Every structure is written in C-alpha cells, then in structure tokens.
Amino acid sequence: MIPAHIGRVVAVLCAIVVITLVAAAASARVHVLTRGKLVRFENQGVAAENGGRVIVGRDRVLRTLYDPTCPATSSVDVEAYLQSTLRDATLAHVELDCAKWSAHGGGFTYADPTGTVRSIQYLHSALQMEIRGAGFTPIGGPVGYVQAQLRIGDETLRARFHNFRHNDAAAVVSRVPSTAGAFGEAAFWDLMYGDMHSEASQQFALGALEKAVHGNPRDGRSHFLLAMLHLYRFGQRVTRIEDADAAARAEIAAANAAFATAVPLLWDDATATGDSRVPGFAAAAKYLLGAVEQDDGLRAEGLADLARSVAVNSFFNVFDYIPVMQVLPPSDPAFQQAYASFVAYLNDPEILRCVSSQPELCANAGFAPRNIQGALTLFGDVYVKGGDLAAAQRWYDLVNLFPETASWKFAAVIADRVTNAASRMALYADADPSNDPPLIGAGAEACAVCHNR
C-alpha cells in the first residue's frame, strides 16, 4: 500500500505532467528587451484609471518586427512578483484583436480606446504599451519585479523591471537602465540561454556590467547580474569543490564582492521590501566561498544567511540550499538539515501545484526554458544522495514523460541517472566522500541545465 502522503504527491505529479504537457504545446521563443525600458503603473482608486505605460527604447530585438495583423494571434501579459505573497501575480492578460492592429511607419500600431490594452506602438525605434482599466488588477506593491510582454504568434518580447524609484501600493515606477546596464543584461541572457557562450562574450558582459556599476554605483540590478555572472563562471569551472583552482577562487570571491553591494540595493531586510530572492543567492555564494577557502567561520555565516533567507522566502530560497547538499557528504549535519528542508518542501502538494499556478517560477515559461527538466533531475539527485532510491526514481521517471526532454541539451544526464541511480547511491553511502558523484548542476551543467534553450 502506498502511504497517504506519497499517494497525494504522486497524484499531484500526474496532474503536473498533464498541465505542463498542454502548456508545452503553446511555448514560445522569448526575446529579452533591455534598452531604454521604463514601467509606470499607478493605482488611482478608480478602476477605469488604474494602470499605466510600458516603454522600451531602440532595442536590438526590435530590429526584426513580427507582423501582428490578421490572421496572426497576439497577446499582452503584465505580471508582478509581489512581496506580500512571494508569488508572481498576473495583473493583466489580454488576447488582442488582430483587426485592431494596423501597419504604420514601417511598424505596427494597435488601438482599442475602451479595452484593457488601450494602445501599442510596435516600431523599430520603440515598443510602447498603455494598459489600464477594469481588466487591469491594481498593483499591490511593493514588488520584487514587474514584467511585461507582447506575444505575436510563437515569438515573445519580454521586458522585466527591477530597479525602482517608487515602489509601494500607490505606484510602481522603474528607473531607466544605463546603456551599459542594458547591454550587460542582454549579454547576460545571451549567455544563460546558451545563444552566445564564448569567453569573448562573457568578457563583454562583464565589461558592460562593470561599466554600468562604475557609472551608477546604486544600480542594484547590474551589481546583481555581475555577481551572478561571476557565480556562473565559478560553477562552470568547478565540478568538485576541492579542485577549485586560482581562477575559480577569484570568480567566487568576485561574486561575493558584487553581492555585498547588490543585496542592500535590491532588498531591505528591515522593512521586508524589494526582491526577497536576492539574499538567498548571496548566502549560497558566501557558503561556497567558505567551502573553497576552507573557512569554517565563513561557512557558518553562509549557513546562517541561508536560514534567514529561507525564513524570508521559503517558496524560492529553499533552492539556495543546493550548494550545501552539493558540497557536503550525506552524513554531515548541515547536509541533513538542508535535505530535511528540501524534502519537506517537495512533499507539500501545494508547492508542487506551482507548476501550473506559477509557470514563470516553477515551469518553463520564465527565464529558465528547461526548468522542468533540470529541476526534476535535481530532485531525483537530491533523493539519491539522501538515500531514498524509490523517491528519486519517481522524479527521474517524470523527466522522460515530457516530449521536449529528447531535445534537452542534457538528455544524456537523465538517461544515466535512470540506469545508474542505485550505484550512485552506493557511492554516497560508503565511507569515502571523495568518490561521491556531483549533483546535476556542477561544471558545464552549472545554470545551463535549466537556462539553456
């Protein structure tokens, strides 16, 4: 007989598969807009006036325009990551009437004076959208970010906003990024998506982000992306923590330096406002630096920061325990604590339903187009290292139910796991930690398993 709690989890997992298979059929290629972007949404207290504008400047994505006129399909989505709920909230989803698009000035315009999307200018020089009215949910700031996107056929043009000069229940107004910051963000996503991966591309991204923070030391988003890029470069260089060379050590040190500046600019712990996910990344990087440098004090600080970040946002930041479980043997008390937190998270059916309720965060609709494949394989790896082969196999088996797994860059990894899970578990269980295989996400797999297209 299957225990009741396992039965509930299995039922939820089956539902997840059905929902995500349907969602996969409607997947679209995402183009990230970064240049000259500004969002302004205000709550006027009158439904007809709530809302505002989204503006993007002469972005490289706009060099190619996709025809939205009939018979094409198009839509607009506006979302916000609310600090009050730690969830992504849909503020507006509008299926656009193709008959209201018209060609104009080498581009296209949309007009619907009584609709939720009042107007769109879609040109080589700019993308501007006015969104307001009864179909717009008043933004319940403060927010961690706001996201707006225009979808035309299978192409999605997406802008996300993180730096704010006003961020409360009355209004959310972003700051326009510098040119260097916009170039750096675009290059960062080129790298994460796997579109451009060369060392020259990485150096371009580093240079642009360093120029951005030099020009504006209070540009929290550029500081954060700089930290994440150094963390990525560290992860790509290190399969086993004890083998980290001087170049890898320099990268994790640089990541920590950038996080130290980024965190207070993007998250105010005293007032619990901003992007609550940021301190979790910083805590994980601090723990990794302590592990590389064999600094027990720094490791302890990292663990304490991790515990605090999970207390602030358990929905997202529990994943920042992964470096702890990657580095430590299963017998270590810190591994056991992290493992217990992770297992409790995965055994909560409400959390698992986030694949359908929060596709931006938990499925493949966000900035991690292979999130399902990477995450499910990771879940299996964690259970193998924790000694639960049956639970691990359930997660591994799910990965292969998704048709797009066949085209996943790391499809060979899940094939290996299905075949060798038991032997991997035996290595974790023996008395020699030096032969413990890494969890997915080390070396060339770092970030790429979820973020590469």
SULKA-V970695 format. One record per residue. N is the residue number from 1. RES is the residue in one small letter. PHI is phi in radians with two decimals (* if undefined). OMEGA is omega as a letter, one per 20 degrees, with the letter a starting at -180 (NA if undefined). Layout:
n: [N & N]
res: [RES & RES]
phi: [PHI & PHI]
omega: [OMEGA & OMEGA]
//
This chain:
n: [1 & 2 & 3 & 4 & 5 & 6 & 7 & 8 & 9 & 10 & 11 & 12 & 13 & 14 & 15 & 16 & 17 & 18 & 19 & 20 & 21 & 22 & 23 & 24 & 25 & 26 & 27 & 28 & 29 & 30 & 31 & 32 & 33 & 34 & 35 & 36 & 37 & 38 & 39 & 40 & 41 & 42 & 43 & 44 & 45 & 46 & 47 & 48 & 49 & 50 & 51 & 52 & 53 & 54 & 55 & 56 & 57 & 58 & 59 & 60 & 61 & 62 & 63 & 64 & 65 & 66 & 67 & 68 & 69 & 70 & 71 & 72 & 73 & 74 & 75 & 76 & 77 & 78 & 79 & 80 & 81 & 82 & 83 & 84 & 85 & 86 & 87 & 88 & 89 & 90 & 91 & 92 & 93 & 94 & 95 & 96 & 97 & 98 & 99 & 100 & 101 & 102 & 103 & 104 & 105 & 106 & 107 & 108 & 109 & 110 & 111 & 112 & 113 & 114 & 115 & 116 & 117 & 118 & 119 & 120 & 121 & 122 & 123 & 124 & 125 & 126 & 127 & 128 & 129 & 130 & 131 & 132 & 133 & 134 & 135 & 136 & 137 & 138 & 139 & 140 & 141 & 142 & 143 & 144 & 145 & 146 & 147 & 148 & 149 & 150 & 151 & 152 & 153 & 154 & 155 & 156 & 157 & 158 & 159 & 160 & 161 & 162 & 163 & 164 & 165 & 166 & 167 & 168 & 169 & 170 & 171 & 172 & 173 & 174 & 175 & 176 & 177 & 178 & 179 & 180 & 181 & 182 & 183 & 184 & 185 & 186 & 187 & 188 & 189 & 190 & 191 & 192 & 193 & 194 & 195 & 196 & 197 & 198 & 199 & 200 & 201 & 202 & 203 & 204 & 205 & 206 & 207 & 208 & 209 & 210 & 211 & 212 & 213 & 214 & 215 & 216 & 217 & 218 & 219 & 220 & 221 & 222 & 223 & 224 & 225 & 226 & 227 & 228 & 229 & 230 & 231 & 232 & 233 & 234 & 235 & 236 & 237 & 238 & 239 & 240 & 241 & 242 & 243 & 244 & 245 & 246 & 247 & 248 & 249 & 250 & 251 & 252 & 253 & 254 & 255 & 256 & 257 & 258 & 259 & 260 & 261 & 262 & 263 & 264 & 265 & 266 & 267 & 268 & 269 & 270 & 271 & 272 & 273 & 274 & 275 & 276 & 277 & 278 & 279 & 280 & 281 & 282 & 283 & 284 & 285 & 286 & 287 & 288 & 289 & 290 & 291 & 292 & 293 & 294 & 295 & 296 & 297 & 298 & 299 & 300 & 301 & 302 & 303 & 304 & 305 & 306 & 307 & 308 & 309 & 310 & 311 & 312 & 313 & 314 & 315 & 316 & 317 & 318 & 319 & 320 & 321 & 322 & 323 & 324 & 325 & 326 & 327 & 328 & 329 & 330 & 331 & 332 & 333 & 334 & 335 & 336 & 337 & 338 & 339 & 340 & 341 & 342 & 343 & 344 & 345 & 346 & 347 & 348 & 349 & 350 & 351 & 352 & 353 & 354 & 355 & 356 & 357 & 358 & 359 & 360 & 361 & 362 & 363 & 364 & 365 & 366 & 367 & 368 & 369 & 370 & 371 & 372 & 373 & 374 & 375 & 376 & 377 & 378 & 379 & 380 & 381 & 382 & 383 & 384 & 385 & 386 & 387 & 388 & 389 & 390 & 391 & 392 & 393 & 394 & 395 & 396 & 397 & 398 & 399 & 400 & 401 & 402 & 403 & 404 & 405 & 406 & 407 & 408 & 409 & 410 & 411 & 412 & 413 & 414 & 415 & 416 & 417 & 418 & 419 & 420 & 421 & 422 & 423 & 424 & 425 & 426 & 427 & 428 & 429 & 430 & 431 & 432 & 433 & 434 & 435 & 436 & 437 & 438 & 439 & 440 & 441 & 442 & 443 & 444 & 445 & 446 & 447 & 448 & 449 & 450 & 451 & 452 & 453]
res: [m & i & p & a & h & i & g & r & v & v & a & v & l & c & a & i & v & v & i & t & l & v & a & a & a & a & s & a & r & v & h & v & l & t & r & g & k & l & v & r & f & e & n & q & g & v & a & a & e & n & g & g & r & v & i & v & g & r & d & r & v & l & r & t & l & y & d & p & t & c & p & a & t & s & s & v & d & v & e & a & y & l & q & s & t & l & r & d & a & t & l & a & h & v & e & l & d & c & a & k & w & s & a & h & g & g & g & f & t & y & a & d & p & t & g & t & v & r & s & i & q & y & l & h & s & a & l & q & m & e & i & r & g & a & g & f & t & p & i & g & g & p & v & g & y & v & q & a & q & l & r & i & g & d & e & t & l & r & a & r & f & h & n & f & r & h & n & d & a & a & a & v & v & s & r & v & p & s & t & a & g & a & f & g & e & a & a & f & w & d & l & m & y & g & d & m & h & s & e & a & s & q & q & f & a & l & g & a & l & e & k & a & v & h & g & n & p & r & d & g & r & s & h & f & l & l & a & m & l & h & l & y & r & f & g & q & r & v & t & r & i & e & d & a & d & a & a & a & r & a & e & i & a & a & a & n & a & a & f & a & t & a & v & p & l & l & w & d & d & a & t & a & t & g & d & s & r & v & p & g & f & a & a & a & a & k & y & l & l & g & a & v & e & q & d & d & g & l & r & a & e & g & l & a & d & l & a & r & s & v & a & v & n & s & f & f & n & v & f & d & y & i & p & v & m & q & v & l & p & p & s & d & p & a & f & q & q & a & y & a & s & f & v & a & y & l & n & d & p & e & i & l & r & c & v & s & s & q & p & e & l & c & a & n & a & g & f & a & p & r & n & i & q & g & a & l & t & l & f & g & d & v & y & v & k & g & g & d & l & a & a & a & q & r & w & y & d & l & v & n & l & f & p & e & t & a & s & w & k & f & a & a & v & i & a & d & r & v & t & n & a & a & s & r & m & a & l & y & a & d & a & d & p & s & n & d & p & p & l & i & g & a & g & a & e & a & c & a & v & c & h & n & r]
phi: [* & -1.40 & -0.96 & -1.02 & -1.21 & -1.21 & -1.05 & -1.12 & -1.13 & -1.07 & -1.08 & -1.13 & -1.07 & -1.08 & -1.12 & -1.05 & -1.05 & -1.06 & -1.12 & -1.28 & -1.11 & -1.14 & -1.11 & -1.08 & -1.13 & -1.86 & -1.20 & -2.43 & -1.38 & -1.71 & -1.99 & -1.59 & -1.67 & -2.28 & -1.61 & 1.05 & -1.53 & -2.63 & -2.20 & -2.44 & -2.16 & -2.24 & -1.79 & -1.56 & 1.48 & -2.15 & -0.93 & -1.15 & -1.87 & -1.12 & 2.26 & 2.92 & -2.29 & -2.12 & -2.28 & -2.25 & -1.51 & -1.33 & -1.49 & -1.04 & -1.09 & -1.39 & -1.13 & -1.93 & -1.86 & -1.77 & -1.27 & -1.63 & -1.29 & -0.98 & -1.68 & -1.11 & -1.84 & -2.64 & -2.72 & -2.21 & -2.26 & -2.20 & -2.33 & -2.51 & -1.56 & -1.49 & -1.19 & -1.20 & -2.06 & 1.02 & -2.35 & -1.53 & -1.86 & -1.45 & -1.55 & -2.80 & -2.34 & -2.28 & -1.42 & -1.41 & -1.43 & -1.06 & -1.23 & -1.63 & -1.56 & -2.54 & -1.24 & -2.78 & 0.98 & 1.42 & -2.39 & -2.49 & -2.25 & -2.22 & -2.41 & -2.68 & -1.00 & -1.85 & -1.56 & -1.23 & -1.60 & -1.32 & -2.75 & -2.43 & -1.97 & -2.11 & -2.26 & -1.13 & -1.59 & -3.00 & -2.22 & -2.30 & -2.35 & -1.86 & -2.34 & -2.92 & 1.87 & -1.11 & -1.44 & -1.84 & -1.36 & -0.92 & -1.26 & -1.64 & -1.11 & -1.33 & -2.16 & -1.45 & -2.79 & -2.15 & -2.29 & -2.31 & -2.56 & -1.97 & -1.95 & -2.23 & 1.04 & -1.71 & -1.97 & -2.08 & -1.77 & -2.16 & -2.18 & -2.12 & -2.12 & -2.13 & -1.57 & -2.19 & -1.78 & -2.52 & -2.69 & -2.66 & -1.22 & -1.48 & -2.82 & -2.20 & -2.30 & -1.56 & -1.76 & -1.28 & -1.22 & -1.17 & -1.05 & -1.11 & -1.11 & -1.16 & -1.10 & -1.13 & -1.15 & -1.09 & -1.16 & -1.05 & -1.29 & -0.99 & -1.22 & -1.10 & -1.26 & 1.44 & -1.27 & -2.42 & -2.23 & -1.15 & -1.07 & -1.08 & -1.14 & -1.14 & -1.16 & -1.08 & -1.10 & -1.05 & -1.11 & -1.13 & -1.19 & -1.14 & -1.12 & -1.12 & -1.32 & -1.19 & -1.27 & -2.49 & -1.04 & -1.71 & -1.41 & -1.08 & -1.14 & -1.17 & -1.04 & -1.14 & -1.12 & -1.09 & -1.09 & -1.15 & -1.19 & -1.15 & -1.11 & -1.07 & -1.14 & -1.12 & -1.05 & -1.15 & -1.61 & -2.20 & -1.68 & -2.17 & -1.05 & -1.26 & -1.72 & -1.09 & -1.58 & -1.07 & -1.13 & -1.16 & -1.10 & -1.15 & -1.15 & -1.24 & -1.16 & -1.15 & -1.06 & -1.12 & -1.10 & -1.23 & -1.09 & -1.03 & -1.49 & -1.19 & -1.00 & -1.19 & -1.41 & -1.93 & -2.50 & -1.81 & -1.18 & -1.15 & -1.82 & 0.95 & -2.23 & 1.94 & -1.70 & -1.25 & -1.40 & -1.07 & -1.10 & -1.17 & -1.05 & -1.12 & -1.13 & -1.09 & -1.14 & -1.13 & -1.07 & -1.11 & -1.08 & -1.08 & -1.18 & -1.12 & -1.51 & 0.91 & -1.85 & -1.08 & -1.13 & -1.20 & -1.08 & -1.12 & -1.09 & -1.08 & -1.11 & -1.14 & -1.14 & -1.10 & -1.05 & -1.16 & -1.18 & -1.21 & -1.10 & -1.29 & -2.60 & -1.24 & -1.08 & -1.85 & -1.35 & -1.06 & -1.19 & -1.30 & -1.35 & -1.00 & -1.01 & -1.12 & -1.27 & -1.23 & -1.41 & -1.62 & -1.29 & -1.05 & -1.35 & -1.27 & -1.01 & -1.19 & -1.08 & -1.08 & -1.17 & -1.13 & -1.10 & -1.08 & -1.12 & -1.20 & -1.14 & -1.04 & -1.08 & -1.27 & -1.58 & -1.67 & -0.99 & -1.14 & -1.15 & -1.11 & -1.18 & -1.12 & -1.03 & -1.61 & -1.45 & -2.33 & -1.08 & -1.14 & -1.67 & -2.02 & -2.14 & -1.80 & -1.55 & -1.65 & -1.54 & -2.13 & -1.22 & -2.15 & -1.03 & -1.08 & -1.12 & -1.15 & -1.20 & -1.11 & -1.14 & -1.05 & -1.01 & -1.07 & -1.06 & -1.08 & -1.16 & -1.06 & -1.15 & -1.40 & 1.65 & -1.99 & -1.18 & -1.10 & -1.13 & -1.04 & -1.11 & -1.08 & -1.19 & -1.04 & -1.09 & -1.10 & -0.99 & -1.36 & -1.36 & -1.61 & -0.98 & -1.24 & -1.07 & -1.07 & -1.72 & -1.15 & -0.99 & -1.94 & -1.03 & -1.12 & -1.15 & -1.21 & -1.08 & -1.11 & -1.12 & -1.05 & -1.35 & -2.03 & -1.00 & -1.13 & -1.19 & -1.11 & -1.11 & -1.12 & -1.15 & -1.14 & -1.45 & -1.35 & -1.53 & -1.97 & -1.19 & -1.21 & -1.77 & -1.18 & -1.25 & -1.25 & -1.16 & -1.00 & 1.99 & -1.78 & 1.09 & -1.09 & -1.45 & -0.98 & 1.16 & -1.10 & -1.08 & -1.83 & -1.65 & -1.14 & -1.14]
omega: [r & r & a & a & r & r & r & a & r & r & r & r & r & r & r & a & a & a & a & r & r & a & a & a & a & a & a & r & a & r & a & r & a & a & r & a & a & r & r & r & a & r & a & a & r & a & a & a & r & r & a & a & r & a & r & a & a & a & r & r & a & r & r & r & r & a & a & a & a & j & a & r & r & a & r & r & r & a & r & r & a & r & a & a & a & a & r & a & r & r & r & r & a & r & a & r & a & a & a & r & r & r & a & r & a & r & a & r & r & a & r & a & a & a & r & r & a & a & r & r & a & a & r & a & a & r & r & r & r & a & r & r & a & a & r & r & r & a & a & a & j & a & r & r & r & r & r & a & r & r & r & a & a & a & r & r & a & r & r & a & a & a & a & r & r & a & r & a & a & a & r & a & a & r & r & a & r & r & r & r & r & r & a & r & r & r & r & a & r & a & a & r & a & a & r & a & a & r & r & r & r & r & r & r & r & a & a & a & r & r & a & a & r & r & r & a & a & r & a & a & r & r & a & a & r & r & a & r & r & r & r & a & r & a & a & a & a & r & r & a & a & a & a & a & a & a & r & r & r & a & a & r & r & r & a & r & a & r & a & r & a & a & a & r & a & a & r & a & a & a & a & r & r & a & a & r & a & a & r & r & a & r & r & r & r & r & a & r & r & r & a & a & a & a & a & r & a & r & r & r & r & r & r & r & r & r & r & a & r & r & r & a & a & a & a & a & r & r & r & r & a & r & r & a & r & a & a & r & a & a & a & a & r & r & a & r & r & r & r & r & a & a & r & r & a & r & r & a & r & r & a & a & a & r & r & a & a & a & r & a & a & r & a & a & a & a & r & a & r & a & a & a & a & a & a & r & r & r & r & r & a & r & r & a & r & r & a & a & a & r & r & a & r & r & r & a & r & a & a & r & a & a & a & r & a & a & r & a & a & r & r & a & a & r & r & a & a & a & a & a & a & r & r & r & r & r & r & a & a & a & a & a & a & r & r & r & r & r & r & r & r & r & a & r & a & a & a & a & r & a & r & a & NA]
//
